[in-house]
Amino acid sequence: MSPTPADAAEVTVERDGHVLLMGLNRPAKRNAFTRRMLTELSAAYGLLESDDDLWCGVLFAHGDHFTGGLDMVDVGEELAAGKLGAAEGGRDPWRLDGPWTKPVVAAAQGWVMTLGIELLLAADIRVAAQDARFAQLEVRRGIYPFGGATFRFPQQAGRGNAMRWVLTGEEFDAAEAHRIGLVQELAADGPAAIERATQIARVIAEKSAPLGVRAVLGSAHLAQEQGERAAIGRLRPDVARLVATADGAEGIRSFVERRDAAFTGR
């Protein structure tokens, strides 16, 4: 499924049950990021994180390309001043502003350049079309990646795999992205990648307990920020807390009754 673009928005936002679909929407410019686009995406991520009725997000792009990176004509001055910020009430789509409680599944096709790779690295699960082409080009423009690639890329793909592409700025294909773990699944084309990402998000939103999902993300974040020992110290207390919730009771009942659970997020 590929949601229909809205002409007035550079980022489309659509609810699909408990899933929020967020679409980059400057296809004529290969979805290069303007200041407006950055603000609108920040607002969409803020909505996802703050709305208790939203349990998972999907990040995708309208058109043939995920993103060509920043539109330097529009954002160059603010970039030079170090002032690229989030919208009022928004969140950083590159997830550099603290812990998150909602998962994001991303779909990419065509060009996936610079900050586009970092958007994928900030998501929890990634699907790419077979035609996707990736490049972390910053070192060829006199700067370096500033959306998380310097630490997330080595963490998720291995240091050698990451440095191979971050230090050279060379282009790599979807097969290589899959090999190194930048993406978890490949799809035939862009629409198929969006459909698959949306399917995965629906499984999370419809089958997984929202409080349990939040606990998973919280544990992973704690381990990354403070180490495994800190996360280990929270495992049993968090499980005890979850068992005492309405969803915890429903999970046990569904197991005994051999049926799918109907979670409410409480």
Secondary structure as the mmCIF struct_conf table of DSSP 4:
data_model
#
loop_
_struct_conf.conf_type_id
_struct_conf.id
_struct_conf.beg_label_comp_id
_struct_conf.beg_label_asym_id
_struct_conf.beg_label_seq_id
_struct_conf.end_label_comp_id
_struct_conf.end_label_asym_id
_struct_conf.end_label_seq_id
HELX_LH_PP_P HELX_LH_PP_P1 PRO A 3 PRO A 5
TURN_TY1_P TURN_TY1_P1 ASP A 7 ALA A 8
BEND BEND1 GLU A 10 GLU A 10
STRN STRN1 VAL A 11 ASP A 16
TURN_TY1_P TURN_TY1_P2 GLY A 17 HIS A 18
STRN STRN2 VAL A 19 LEU A 24
HELX_RH_3T_P HELX_RH_3T_P1 PRO A 27 LYS A 29
TURN_TY1_P TURN_TY1_P3 ARG A 30 ASN A 31
HELX_LH_PP_P HELX_LH_PP_P2 ALA A 32 ALA A 32
STRN STRN3 PHE A 33 PHE A 33
HELX_LH_PP_P HELX_LH_PP_P3 THR A 34 THR A 34
HELX_RH_AL_P HELX_RH_AL_P1 ARG A 35 SER A 50
TURN_TY1_P TURN_TY1_P4 ASP A 52 ASP A 53
STRN STRN4 CYS A 56 ALA A 61
BEND BEND2 HIS A 62 ASP A 64
BEND BEND3 PHE A 66 PHE A 66
STRN STRN5 THR A 67 THR A 67
STRN STRN6 LEU A 70 LEU A 70
HELX_RH_AL_P HELX_RH_AL_P2 MET A 72 ALA A 81
TURN_TY1_P TURN_TY1_P5 GLY A 82 GLY A 82
HELX_LH_PP_P HELX_LH_PP_P4 ALA A 86 ALA A 87
TURN_TY1_P TURN_TY1_P6 GLU A 88 GLY A 89
TURN_TY1_P TURN_TY1_P7 PRO A 93 TRP A 94
BEND BEND4 ASP A 97 GLY A 98
BEND BEND5 LYS A 102 LYS A 102
STRN STRN7 VAL A 104 ALA A 108
BEND BEND6 GLY A 110 GLY A 110
STRN STRN8 TRP A 111 MET A 113
TURN_TY1_P TURN_TY1_P8 THR A 114 THR A 114
HELX_RH_AL_P HELX_RH_AL_P3 LEU A 115 ALA A 122
BEND BEND7 ALA A 123 ASP A 124
STRN STRN9 ILE A 125 ALA A 129
TURN_TY1_P TURN_TY1_P9 GLN A 130 ASP A 131
STRN STRN10 ARG A 133 ALA A 135
HELX_RH_3T_P HELX_RH_3T_P2 LEU A 137 ARG A 140
TURN_TY1_P TURN_TY1_P10 ARG A 141 GLY A 142
BEND BEND8 ILE A 143 ILE A 143
BEND BEND9 GLY A 147 GLY A 148
HELX_RH_AL_P HELX_RH_AL_P4 ALA A 149 ALA A 157
HELX_RH_AL_P HELX_RH_AL_P5 ARG A 159 VAL A 166
TURN_TY1_P TURN_TY1_P11 LEU A 167 THR A 168
STRN STRN11 GLU A 171 ASP A 173
HELX_RH_AL_P HELX_RH_AL_P6 ALA A 174 ARG A 179
TURN_TY1_P TURN_TY1_P12 ILE A 180 GLY A 181
BEND BEND10 LEU A 182 LEU A 182
BEND BEND11 GLN A 184 GLN A 184
STRN STRN12 GLU A 185 ALA A 187
BEND BEND12 ALA A 188 ASP A 189
HELX_RH_AL_P HELX_RH_AL_P7 GLY A 190 LYS A 207
BEND BEND13 SER A 208 SER A 208
HELX_RH_AL_P HELX_RH_AL_P8 PRO A 210 GLN A 226
HELX_RH_AL_P HELX_RH_AL_P9 GLU A 228 VAL A 243
TURN_TY1_P TURN_TY1_P13 ALA A 244 ALA A 244
BEND BEND14 THR A 245 THR A 245
HELX_RH_AL_P HELX_RH_AL_P10 ALA A 246 GLU A 257
TURN_TY1_P TURN_TY1_P14 ARG A 258 ARG A 258
BEND BEND15 ARG A 259 ARG A 259
#
